[in-house]
């Protein structure tokens, strides 16, 4: 069917596949009727097309290559202390109900001769998050990508997120949140992991 959302390699471009947009729009017109709405009424006339474009944007991560994002800014450097990027915004969609989950990701790695431009780590998070996901898999995918490209001494990824499938439906617990974590290498040691957690909670100035 072709790309839903044009994203060449690791560069995001705001273009939509017209055939995919029409196909999704047609289906959403049927969905509106099936839930008891009138897709021909004024407020809903353009809703199917808007939803079609929104879905293509929200899932454009399928057309991004997270490894290429990292490889585009890898530098040789002998720095070997922990590098942390925290409070990275995460927006994704639960694959079970196609409802949003959102929160923050915290990433750390210990270089082993190579570092990466810091802006690339949030881009990697976004590339994996903009797909139908579960939080647990999202956490490990980010970890594995960084480990495979940079080959560091260790990687740590922690994600804290709120899930609309829990807050809007089902148990309807509005204040609930989910934390997932994944570690490799040096971060599997209690002392290194504890240092990472302490740095996450510290208000450094």
N, C-alpha and C positions, 0 to 999 in steps of 0.2 A: 504493500500500500504506500510505501515511501515514508520518509521521515515525517513525524507529526509536527515537529518544531525544529526549524533549521538551526543546527549548532555544529558547525564544522570543526572537527577535532576537539579543541578545548575552548573555542571562541563561541560565545553565545550571540546570536543575532535574532532580532524580533521579527521573524517572518513565519507565517503560518501556511501549512499545506492546505490549499483550497479544497481538494477532494476530501481530505480527512475532516476539515471543518464542516463541509456539507453533510458528510456521513454521520458525524456525531450530532449535528444540529437536527437532522431528520429523526434520529433516535430519541433525542430529548423532547421533540414535539410530541412523540408518542408517549413518553414518560409523563409529561405534563397532563395529557389526557387521561392516562391511567390512574393518576392520583386525584383526579376529579377537577382539574383546572381546565381553563379554556385558553389554549396557546394563541388564539387569535385576538384576545383582548389586548388593549393598548399597552399595558404594563409588561406583557409577556411576549409581544411580537418578536423582539430581538433577543429574548432570553436564550433560546437554544444556540444561537450563534455566539453569544457572549460566553456561555458555558463551554462550548466547543473550544474557543480560543483559550479560556482559562485553564481547561484541562490540559491542553497542549503545553501551555507554559508551566503548569504545576508538575508535569511529568517530563520536562525537557532534559532531565538528567540522563535519560536513556540514550540521548544523542551526544553526550559528553564523555570524554575519556579521562577519568580522574588521574590515571598514571601520566598521561601527557601533560596535564596541568602541572604536576610536580616537576616533570622532566624539563619543562620550559624555563625553570629558574633554579637549577641545582648548581651549587658552587663548591669547589674544593676549599676546605677550611679545617684547620686543626683544633678548633674549639671543641671541647669534649665535656662541657657541663650541660645540665638540663635546660632545654628550651621549652617554654610553655606559652601557648596561646589559649587564653580562656575567654569564656563568655561569648563564644561564637553563636550567633543566632541560628536556630534550626527550624525549618518549616518543611513538613513532609505530610504524606497522606497514608493512613493505615490501609493496608491491602485487604483487610477483612471487611471493612464497612465503607471504605473510601471517604472517611472523615479525617479532618486534620489532626495532627499532633505537632506540638511545637515546644521549644524550650531553648536550652543552651548546651553547647558542646565545649569540652575542655580537652585540649590535646597537648601532650608533651612527648618529646623524644630526646635521646642522648646521642649526639652526632658521633659518627665513626669515620671522620675524614670528609664528610659531605654535609652541607646545610642547604636549606631551601628558603627561597624568598617567603617571608612570613605571610604575605597576602595569599599565597597559594593554598595554605591549609584551610582557611574558610571556603575557598573555591572548591576544594576537594569535598568538604562537608556538603556543600550545596549540590555538587554533581551527584552524590549518592542520595541525598535527601529528596531531590526532585524526581522521585520515582515512587511507585507503590512500595511501601516498606513496612517492616516491623522494627521497632527500636533496637532490639537485640542484634538483628542482622546489620542494621545501619552502623552500629558501634564496631562490629568486627570488620566490616568492609573498609571503613576508614582506617582502622588499625593496620589491616593487611596491606592496603595500598601504600601507606607510608613505609611500612617495613620492607616491602619488596623493592620500592624505588630507591629509597635512601640507604637501605641496609644499615640502620643505626644500631647502637648497642641496646636499644630498647624503645618501645613505644607504649604510651598510655593514652587511652581515650575514655572519657566519662561523658555521658549524656544524661541530662535531667530534662524531662518533658512532661507536658500535660496532654492527655488524650481525650479528644472530643467524643470518642466512642464510649468512654467511661463517664464523661461529665454530662453529655446531652442525652444519652440513652442508657439502657442496661441498668447498672447500679446507681447511676446519676450522682456520683460523688464529686461535687464541684471543686473540692480542695485537694483532690488526690493528685499525686505526681509519681513518675516512675524514674528511677535512676538505674542506668546500666553502665557497666565498665568492662574494659578488656585491656590486657597487658601482654607485652612480650619482653623477652630478654631481661635486662637489668631491673625492669619494673616488676618482675615476678618475685624479687627479693623484698621482704617486708620493710627493710630500712629505706630502700629507694622509693617504694610505693608510699610509705609514710611521709617522706619528704615532699613528694608530689602533692599529696592530699593537704599537707600543712601549707604549702605554697598556694594552693587553690583557695584556701580559706583565709589567707593573710591579706590584709589591706595594705599592700606595699605602696610607699610614696617615694 
